[in-house]
């Protein structure tokens, strides 16, 4: 890969504001969803949207509220909380659409298709769901290739359930290649194609392996898909050959002794230039998910931030701290409008 120049501009970062610095369960940790706009040249930022979910669509006691991964298409920014989908007009940030369904639990990503439907990573139920803008369910996939409701009851309001962890797959991010729906699976360290309409198909026959660590984002660009892993790698996979083309270790510029943070959020500017998000490490009951931190939380931990990387040169170009804006966790870094029909969606 060769380094490219790209026009800088506004970045939209979705995430959450920490409720307290006192150690608590992660499903109670964040009290407010935030979307911030950052000027990538000056580093100056401002809050575009600050949001608290209404009590009827979240657990009754200290629900964790944050904006998860979103998608910007034209002047519409699609974002989700754990139990809701909101569509904002940009740049006014007026809510123009709102959806919340009882099946929503720990949503992690929303993206529209060119058909007008929305694809959701319904992480808490190990599902991907396709819905209409009116909230009608079009299709459901269990990401392990089983019946969509094999392990859960369709009669429960899962918006009121604080957590369904541990998850069997923990699907994170949905993307489309040549009209086919794909999703990253955190626990299986891969991305799989969801071909069947009924969710009962051998999805492991068509997968992209991400062996280096657990993945989060999956972003197609040309013939390649760029994945972030939570320990700070970018893995580039050829979508046609299914082979890994490159692995970039984002920890190298800092060396050992510094914990960049939970790596999540990929704003790809060019094939070799990307903004990437890092959330300050937080205590978790599921320590196997952060087992690469050899000395636990004793390493020097960077604050929540985004950084611009030249992937070809393995260099960090720029870094912008976010906690001064009240943002303590990052889910997506959105660098510009995406084409709604990208990948034949």
C-alpha positions in Angstrom: 0.0 0.0 0.0 1.2 3.5 -0.7 0.6 6.7 1.3 -2.1 9.0 0.0 -3.1 12.6 0.6 -6.7 13.4 1.6 -8.7 16.5 2.2 -9.1 17.1 5.9 -12.4 18.4 7.3 -15.1 17.7 9.9 -15.3 14.5 11.8 -18.3 13.2 13.7 -17.6 11.0 16.6 -20.3 9.0 18.4 -20.0 7.7 21.9 -20.9 8.3 25.5 -20.3 10.3 28.6 -19.3 8.3 31.7 -21.7 8.4 34.5 -19.1 8.1 37.2 -15.4 7.3 37.5 -16.3 4.8 40.3 -15.9 1.2 39.1 -19.3 -0.2 38.0 -20.8 -2.7 35.6 -20.3 -1.7 32.0 -24.0 -1.9 31.4 -24.4 1.0 33.9 -21.3 2.9 33.0 -22.5 5.7 30.6 -25.3 8.1 31.4 -25.6 10.1 28.1 -25.0 9.6 24.4 -22.9 12.3 22.7 -22.1 13.2 19.1 -19.2 15.6 18.8 -17.9 17.4 15.7 -14.2 17.8 15.5 -12.3 20.0 13.0 -9.5 17.6 11.9 -7.2 20.5 11.1 -7.4 22.5 14.3 -8.5 19.8 16.6 -11.2 22.0 18.0 -14.5 20.3 18.8 -18.1 20.9 20.0 -21.0 18.8 21.0 -23.6 18.4 18.3 -26.1 16.1 20.2 -26.5 15.1 23.8 -29.1 12.5 24.4 -30.6 10.5 27.3 -33.0 7.6 26.4 -36.5 7.8 27.8 -37.2 5.4 30.7 -39.7 3.3 28.8 -37.1 2.0 26.3 -34.2 1.1 28.7 -33.6 -0.9 32.0 -35.1 0.6 35.1 -31.9 1.0 37.1 -29.0 3.1 35.9 -29.1 2.1 32.2 -25.9 2.6 30.2 -26.7 5.2 27.5 -24.3 6.0 24.7 -24.4 6.4 21.0 -23.0 3.3 19.3 -21.7 3.0 15.7 -23.4 5.0 13.1 -23.4 5.9 9.3 -23.5 9.2 7.5 -25.3 9.1 4.1 -25.9 12.5 2.5 -27.2 14.8 5.2 -28.6 12.0 7.4 -26.6 10.6 10.3 -27.9 7.2 11.4 -27.0 6.3 15.0 -28.2 3.8 17.6 -28.2 3.6 21.4 -28.5 0.1 23.0 -32.3 0.1 22.4 -33.0 2.8 19.8 -32.3 4.0 16.3 -32.2 7.8 15.7 -31.7 9.6 12.4 -30.3 13.1 12.6 -30.3 15.8 10.0 -26.8 17.2 9.5 -25.8 19.9 10.3 -28.9 21.0 12.2 -28.9 17.8 14.3 -32.7 17.7 14.5 -34.1 14.2 15.0 -36.0 13.2 11.8 -36.6 9.6 12.6 -36.8 7.4 15.7 -37.3 3.6 16.1 -37.3 1.4 19.1 -38.5 -2.2 19.2 -38.7 -4.8 22.0 -36.1 -7.0 20.3 -33.4 -4.3 20.6 -30.7 -5.2 23.1 -27.2 -3.8 23.1 -27.4 -2.5 19.5 -23.9 -1.8 18.2 -24.3 -0.5 14.6 -26.9 0.8 12.2 -26.5 1.4 8.4 -29.0 2.0 5.7 -29.3 0.1 2.4 -30.0 1.6 -0.9 -33.4 -0.1 -0.8 -34.3 2.2 2.2 -34.2 -0.5 4.8 -31.8 -0.4 7.8 -29.4 -3.1 8.9 -28.8 -3.4 12.7 -26.2 -5.3 14.7 -28.4 -6.5 17.5 -25.5 -7.6 19.7 -27.4 -8.6 22.8 -29.4 -11.3 20.9 -26.5 -12.4 18.6 -28.5 -11.2 15.6 -28.5 -8.9 12.6 -31.9 -7.4 11.9 -33.2 -5.6 8.8 -36.0 -3.2 9.3 -38.0 -0.7 7.3 -37.8 3.0 8.2 -41.2 2.5 9.9 -39.8 -0.2 12.2 -41.2 -3.3 10.5 -38.9 -6.3 10.7 -38.0 -7.5 7.2 -35.4 -10.2 8.1 -33.6 -11.6 11.1 -30.3 -13.5 11.1 -28.8 -15.4 14.0 -25.1 -14.8 13.3 -24.2 -18.4 14.3 -26.3 -19.8 11.5 -29.2 -21.0 13.8 -32.8 -20.1 14.1 -33.0 -16.4 14.8 -34.9 -17.0 18.1 -33.2 -20.2 19.0 -31.9 -18.9 22.4 -34.3 -16.1 23.2 -38.0 -15.5 23.5 -39.7 -13.2 20.9 -42.2 -12.3 23.6 -39.8 -10.5 26.0 -39.1 -6.7 25.9 -35.3 -6.9 25.8 -35.0 -3.2 26.1 -35.7 -3.7 29.8 -33.0 -6.4 30.2 -29.7 -4.8 31.4 -27.5 -7.4 29.8 -27.6 -10.8 28.1 -23.8 -11.3 28.5 -21.9 -13.4 28.0 -22.7 -13.5 24.3 -21.9 -16.4 22.1 -20.8 -14.3 19.1 -21.2 -10.6 20.0 -21.8 -9.2 16.4 -20.4 -5.7 16.2 -20.5 -4.1 12.8 -22.6 -4.6 9.6 -21.4 -4.0 6.1 -22.3 -4.9 2.5 -20.3 -6.4 -0.3 -21.8 -7.0 -3.7 -25.3 -6.8 -2.2 -24.6 -9.4 0.4 -24.8 -8.6 4.2 -21.7 -9.2 6.3 -21.1 -8.8 10.0 -18.1 -8.9 12.3 -18.2 -11.5 15.1 -16.2 -10.4 18.2 -15.8 -13.8 19.8 -15.1 -15.8 16.6 -12.5 -13.2 15.4 -14.0 -13.0 11.9 -16.6 -11.6 9.6 -19.2 -13.8 8.0 -21.6 -13.5 5.1 -25.3 -13.7 5.9 -26.7 -15.2 2.7 -29.9 -17.0 3.8 -33.2 -15.3 4.3 -34.1 -17.5 7.2 -30.8 -17.3 9.1 -30.3 -21.1 8.9 -27.3 -21.5 6.6 -23.6 -22.5 6.8 -22.2 -19.0 7.2 -18.8 -20.3 8.3 -18.3 -21.4 4.7 -18.0 -17.7 3.7 -15.9 -15.9 6.3 -13.0 -13.5 6.6 -10.7 -14.5 9.3 -9.3 -11.8 11.7 -7.0 -14.0 13.8 -4.9 -11.3 15.3 -7.5 -10.3 17.9 -11.2 -9.6 18.4 -12.6 -7.3 15.7 -15.0 -4.4 15.8 -15.3 -2.2 12.7 -15.5 -3.6 9.2 -15.2 -1.0 6.4 -15.2 -2.0 2.7 -13.0 0.1 0.4 -12.7 -1.2 -3.2 -11.7 -4.8 -3.2 -10.6 -4.7 0.5 -12.2 -4.7 3.9 -10.5 -2.8 6.7 -11.1 -4.1 10.3 -10.1 -2.7 13.6 -9.2 -5.0 16.4 -9.7 -4.0 20.0 -6.0 -4.2 20.9 -5.0 -1.7 18.3 -4.5 -3.3 14.9 -5.9 -2.6 11.5 -6.3 -5.8 9.4 -6.8 -5.5 5.7 -8.5 -8.4 4.0 -9.0 -8.9 0.3 -12.7 -9.5 -0.2 -12.3 -11.4 -3.4 -9.5 -13.8 -2.3 -10.5 -13.9 1.4 -6.8 -13.5 2.2 -5.3 -11.1 4.7 -3.2 -8.5 2.8 -1.8 -6.5 5.7 -1.8 -6.1 9.4 -0.9 -2.7 10.9 0.1 -2.5 14.6 -1.1 0.9 15.8 0.8 0.4 19.1 4.2 0.7 17.5 4.5 4.5 17.6 4.1 4.4 21.4 6.1 1.3 22.2 5.5 -1.0 25.2 4.3 0.5 28.4 1.5 2.6 26.9 -2.1 1.4 26.5 -3.7 3.2 23.6 -7.2 2.2 24.7 -10.0 0.1 23.4 -9.6 0.5 19.6 -13.0 1.0 17.9 -14.1 3.5 15.3 -12.6 3.7 11.8 -12.9 6.7 9.5 -11.2 5.7 6.3 -10.1 8.6 4.2 -8.1 6.8 1.6 -6.7 3.2 1.4 -3.8 4.3 3.5 -5.0 7.1 5.7 -7.5 6.6 8.5 -8.9 8.2 11.6 -9.2 5.7 14.4 -10.9 5.9 17.8 -9.5 4.8 21.2 -11.5 4.7 24.4 -9.7 4.8 27.8 -9.6 1.3 29.3 -12.3 0.7 31.8 -12.7 -2.1 34.4 -14.7 -5.0 33.1 -16.0 -8.3 34.4 -15.0 -9.9 31.2 -11.2 -9.6 31.5 -10.6 -12.2 28.8 -11.6 -9.4 26.4 -8.6 -7.3 27.4 -6.2 -10.1 28.2 -3.5 -8.5 26.0 -2.9 -5.9 28.7 -0.3 -8.0 30.4 -0.1 -6.0 33.7 -3.8 -5.3 33.9 -4.5 -1.6 34.4 -1.1 -0.6 35.7 0.2 0.4 32.3 0.1 4.1 31.3 -3.4 4.6 29.9 -4.1 7.3 27.3 -7.3 9.3 27.6 -10.1 8.7 25.1 -8.9 10.1 21.8 -8.9 9.8 18.0 -5.7 9.5 15.9 -4.9 9.9 12.3 -2.6 7.1 11.0 -0.7 6.7 7.8 -1.2 3.0 7.4 1.5 2.5 4.8 4.2 4.2 6.8 3.0 2.8 10.1 3.0 6.3 11.5 0.6 8.3 13.6 0.1 11.7 12.0 -2.1 13.5 14.5 -3.9 12.9 17.8 -7.0 14.7 19.3 -8.0 14.2 22.9 -11.8 13.9 23.5 -12.4 13.8 27.2 -12.4 17.6 27.5 -15.6 17.5 25.3 -17.2 15.1 27.8 -16.7 12.1 25.5 -15.3 9.1 27.4 -16.0 6.2 25.0 -15.8 6.2 21.2 -17.9 3.9 19.0 -17.5 5.5 15.5 -15.4 8.0 13.7 -17.3 9.3 10.7 -15.2 11.3 8.2 -17.6 12.0 5.5 -20.7 10.9 3.6 -20.8 7.2 2.6 -22.4 6.1 -0.6 -25.7 4.5 0.2 -25.2 2.0 -2.7 -21.7 1.2 -1.7 -21.0 -2.5 -2.3 -24.3 -2.9 -4.1 -26.3 -2.6 -0.8 
